[in-house]
Amino acid sequence: MKIGRNDPCFCGSGKKYKKCCIDRDIAFADSVKFAERKKADPTFTPRSYYINRVTALNDRLQNEARSEELDAELMELAGDALDDLDGASLHAFTRYGEGFLPTERRLLQALANRLWGALVFGEFQEQEILRPLMAFAASTLAEGISEAAPIDGAVLTTDEDGNLLNSSLKRAAEGEEPEVFELDIQVEGSTL
């Protein structure tokens, strides 16, 4: 997908591309992994790649007992997402096809950071929320998040067994441009 002059700028500023980054020489990091995937499958996009990975791992996490293998795959997802986010290869418009809008990138980064904290640093409280966190991310990224109003996070409500009961997006204060995606998880009246 090619960005048009009147499309929203890929940098997330909210301005039109022609009023923002059109004159800048922004070099996207070339991802060998993405180049190989695009070569093998012309329909490949970074967006579909990550949504499929998050969805598949969410399905496994919801239906299987935690294992070293599953934890390793979750850590790999977190590491890959953080690398690709840092390398700017997940912006809305990439050389490999459709990526993620700014709010979706912040959600993916929040997910990766929480996974990393739970699995690499062994934060017990974080491990307890992996199931609802992955369920929320899988459904939200698949549906997409509108950029019509700035979103700065979400509130997830779970039962005491860690099943996601409901979720709601939180709008940013008027005129604020959020830098992170805050994930508040409530379990039986307490917040994690």
Secondary structure, 3 states (H helix, E strand, C coil): CCCCCCCECCCCCCCEHHHCCCCCCCCCCCCHHHHHHHHHCCCCCHHHHHHHHHHHHHHHHHHCCCCHHHHHHHHHHHHHHHHHHHCCCCCCEECCEECCCHHHHHHHHHHHHHHHHHHCCCCHHHHHCHHHHHHHHHHHHHHCCCCCCCEEEEEEEECCCCCEEEEEEEECCCCCCCCCCEEEEEECCEEC
